Each structure stands twice: as C-alpha cells, then as structure tokens.
Amino acid sequence: MQVVYQKACCDHEQIEELEHLPIDAILAETAATFHEWTALDPFNYERERSGSFQISTTSQTVRFDCYSMGQTDMKRFSSILSKFGCPLYDPQQGVRFDKLCAFLVDEAGEYETQVEQTFSRLLPHLEFSTQTVTWDKYAQLSKSLRHIQYSAVIHRAKTITKVTSFMQFGNTWANRPCQCKTAQLSDKDQERRLLGELLQKSIERVVNDFLERTYYE
C-alpha cells in the first residue's frame, strides 16, 4: 500500500490496477460537506481556529493534506470518499481502511455469528471476513496480512475467565479484555449467555478505541 500511495498520490504516476475516479463529483461533495469553511479555490480550504486542508488529485487518486485540523473534521474525508467506493488510506499509520479480517481463536469460534453481527452493526462499511483458528495458526496468519485485523480469545483460569478483543490497524493497536469469575460459568446455559455478553462488550470497547485512534468514520 505504501508503494502504491507513493507512486499514485505523491509521484502522480498512473497505476494499472487503479480505476479512474469522478474527480469533479468528489470535489463537489467536498465543497458541500465543508460548506461552512472558506474555499480559496476548489482545492484549498481554511477556517479560523479549525485549520486548513489542501486537495491534490490525479485521474485515479484524491489526497487530502491537513494542517492543524481536529479529528472530527478529518473524519469527514473518509465519509466523503466512501460515497464513491474509495477506501481511506492513512500513510502515517500505514493502513488502508477497506477490509477487516477476524480471527476467532479456539473456543471463541463458537460465537462467529455474534461477532459477524456485531461488526456489521459497528463498522458497516468495512468488508469483513472471519476464520476460526488455533492460536498457532493465528500467530502465523497475523504476520502476513496487511488488512485491519481483529482477534477474539477466551482464556479460562481457575478463578477468572477473560474474553479479550484485539485490533491491529497498521502500526497502531487496541486491546480490550472483559472478565468474570470462572465459578459463574458452571451452569451451561448461563455460561453461553455470559461469555457472549463479555465478548460483545469487549468488541464494542475495542472498536471505540479504533475509531478514537483513526480518521476513519
């Protein structure tokens, strides 16, 4: 991704694998979204105490360079481009926000449907795939994938059981464990319900961290 970004967005080279974009429509959508900002021209915007940004385009790319802007305003770019099927790429974090690969380790695989439904609700615009794997298989696969990654692990100890959600997005990560007393899991019906609740809570917390630490919306 970094190589494509450098060639297409920075060096303005044509890349065979990239499609051509409706640049005029994207500029018009940007103008409408930032209507309260001062447009110096179609490519330069500023607003007092809110910063400024500059737009660079080729027939295949749109790049936003931001200066002293707040995170809330910067998240608008993700929303703008999603309307045209363009995923956000953040060169500082080294991640493209197009696909999330979920790994459910061992016992966590029993909750695959719940995990898929939760992510569909929380991050509906990301392509989503899921695998149930062993810990060794997860450790192997996670090193080779360049997409956003999520993993769920259920760890049972004598007194405490933890359900942990982990997300890796480029060079940034978030980790959210939720726990209960292992003794609470003695009843099979209650075990299923309680572990499901802990898993959902851990997913919601780790996704909230993900949204707070990125410019994706």
C-alpha positions in Angstrom: 0.0 0.0 0.0 2.8 2.4 0.8 4.4 1.9 -2.6 1.1 2.5 -4.4 0.5 5.6 -2.3 3.9 7.0 -3.1 3.6 6.3 -6.8 0.0 7.3 -7.3 -0.6 10.1 -4.8 2.8 11.6 -4.4 4.6 10.9 -7.7 1.3 11.2 -9.7 2.1 8.0 -11.7 -0.7 6.1 -13.4 -1.2 2.7 -11.8 -2.7 0.0 -14.0 -4.6 -1.6 -11.1 -6.4 1.6 -10.0 -9.7 2.8 -11.5 -10.4 6.3 -12.7 -12.4 8.4 -10.3 -15.1 11.0 -10.8 -12.9 13.9 -9.6 -15.4 16.7 -10.3 -18.1 14.9 -8.3 -15.7 14.3 -5.4 -14.7 17.9 -5.3 -18.4 19.0 -5.4 -19.1 16.6 -2.5 -16.2 18.0 -0.5 -17.4 21.6 -1.1 -20.9 20.6 0.1 -19.5 18.8 3.2 -17.3 21.7 4.1 -19.7 24.4 3.1 -19.0 26.4 6.3 -15.3 26.6 5.5 -13.8 29.3 3.3 -12.9 27.8 -0.2 -10.0 29.8 -1.5 -10.4 27.7 -4.7 -11.7 24.1 -5.4 -8.5 22.7 -3.9 -7.8 24.8 -0.8 -10.0 25.3 2.3 -9.5 27.1 5.6 -11.4 28.1 8.6 -10.4 30.2 11.5 -9.5 28.1 14.6 -10.2 24.9 12.7 -7.1 24.7 10.4 -6.9 24.2 6.7 -6.6 21.5 4.1 -5.4 21.1 0.5 -6.6 18.7 -2.1 -4.4 17.0 -4.7 -5.8 14.9 -7.4 -5.0 12.7 -10.4 -7.5 10.9 -12.5 -7.1 7.9 -10.1 -6.5 9.5 -6.7 -7.6 12.1 -4.2 -5.2 13.2 -1.4 -6.1 15.5 1.5 -3.2 17.3 3.2 -4.4 18.6 6.6 -3.0 21.4 8.7 -4.0 22.0 12.3 -7.3 20.2 11.8 -9.2 18.4 14.5 -10.0 14.7 14.3 -13.7 15.2 13.9 -13.2 17.3 10.8 -10.6 15.0 9.3 -13.0 12.1 9.7 -15.3 13.7 7.1 -12.9 12.8 4.4 -13.5 9.1 5.0 -17.3 9.7 4.7 -16.9 11.7 1.5 -14.8 9.1 -0.3 -16.9 6.2 0.9 -19.7 7.5 -1.2 -17.6 6.9 -4.3 -16.3 3.5 -3.2 -12.9 4.8 -2.2 -11.3 3.4 1.0 -9.3 5.7 3.2 -5.5 5.1 3.4 -3.6 6.7 6.2 0.2 6.8 5.3 1.1 7.7 8.9 -0.5 4.6 10.3 0.3 2.5 7.2 -3.2 1.1 6.9 -6.0 1.0 4.3 -9.5 1.1 5.7 -11.1 -1.4 3.4 -11.2 -4.8 4.9 -11.2 -6.3 8.4 -10.1 -9.9 8.9 -11.3 -11.5 12.2 -9.6 -14.5 13.8 -11.6 -16.3 16.4 -9.2 -18.4 18.4 -10.3 -21.9 19.5 -13.4 -21.6 21.8 -14.2 -18.0 20.5 -15.1 -19.6 17.2 -18.4 -20.8 18.8 -19.5 -17.1 18.7 -18.9 -16.5 15.0 -22.4 -15.4 14.2 -22.5 -12.9 17.1 -19.1 -11.5 16.1 -20.2 -11.0 12.5 -23.5 -9.3 13.5 -21.7 -7.0 16.0 -19.1 -5.8 13.4 -21.8 -5.4 10.8 -23.5 -3.0 13.1 -20.5 -1.2 14.4 -18.4 -0.9 11.2 -20.9 -1.5 8.3 -18.7 -0.1 5.6 -15.7 -2.4 6.1 -15.5 -5.7 4.1 -15.5 -8.4 6.8 -14.2 -12.0 6.8 -13.8 -14.4 9.7 -11.9 -17.6 10.5 -11.9 -19.9 13.4 -8.2 -20.9 14.1 -5.9 -22.3 16.7 -3.5 -19.9 18.5 -0.5 -21.2 16.5 -2.4 -20.7 13.2 -3.5 -17.2 14.2 0.1 -16.3 15.1 1.2 -17.4 11.7 -1.5 -15.7 9.6 -1.5 -12.4 11.5 2.1 -11.8 10.4 1.3 -11.9 6.7 -1.9 -10.0 6.4 -1.9 -6.3 5.6 -5.6 -5.6 6.4 -7.1 -4.5 9.7 -7.1 -7.4 12.0 -9.3 -8.5 14.9 -8.9 -11.4 17.2 -11.0 -12.9 20.0 -9.6 -15.1 22.7 -11.3 -16.8 25.6 -8.9 -17.6 28.4 -10.1 -19.7 31.3 -8.2 -19.7 34.6 -9.1 -21.3 37.9 -10.7 -18.2 39.3 -11.0 -15.7 36.4 -12.1 -16.1 32.8 -11.1 -13.4 30.3 -12.6 -12.6 26.9 -10.2 -10.4 25.0 -10.7 -8.5 21.8 -7.6 -7.2 20.0 -7.4 -5.0 16.9 -4.3 -4.2 14.8 -4.6 -1.4 12.3 -1.3 -0.5 10.7 1.3 0.4 13.3 -1.5 1.0 15.9 -3.4 -1.4 18.1 -6.1 -1.7 20.8 -6.7 -4.4 23.3 -9.8 -4.8 25.5 -10.3 -7.7 27.9 -13.5 -8.3 29.8 -13.7 -10.8 32.6 -15.9 -12.7 35.0 -15.4 -15.2 37.8 -14.9 -18.7 36.4 -17.3 -20.0 39.0 -20.1 -18.1 37.2 -19.7 -20.4 34.2 -20.6 -23.7 36.0 -24.1 -23.6 34.5 -24.0 -24.3 30.8 -26.9 -22.0 29.8 -25.5 -19.2 31.9 -22.0 -19.8 30.5 -23.1 -19.3 26.9 -25.0 -16.1 27.7 -22.3 -14.6 29.9 -19.4 -15.3 27.6 -21.5 -13.9 24.7 -22.1 -10.7 26.7 -18.4 -10.3 27.6 -17.4 -10.8 24.0 -19.8 -8.2 22.8 -18.7 -5.7 25.4 -15.1 -6.3 24.5 -15.8 -5.8 20.8 -17.7 -2.6 21.4 -14.8 -1.2 23.5 -12.1 -2.1 21.1 -14.0 -0.7 18.2 -14.5 2.5 20.1 -10.7 2.7 20.6 -10.2 2.1 16.9 -12.5 5.0 16.0 -10.8 7.3 18.5 -7.3 6.5 17.2 -8.0 6.7 13.5 -9.5 9.1 10.9 -12.0 6.5 9.8 -15.7 7.2 10.1 
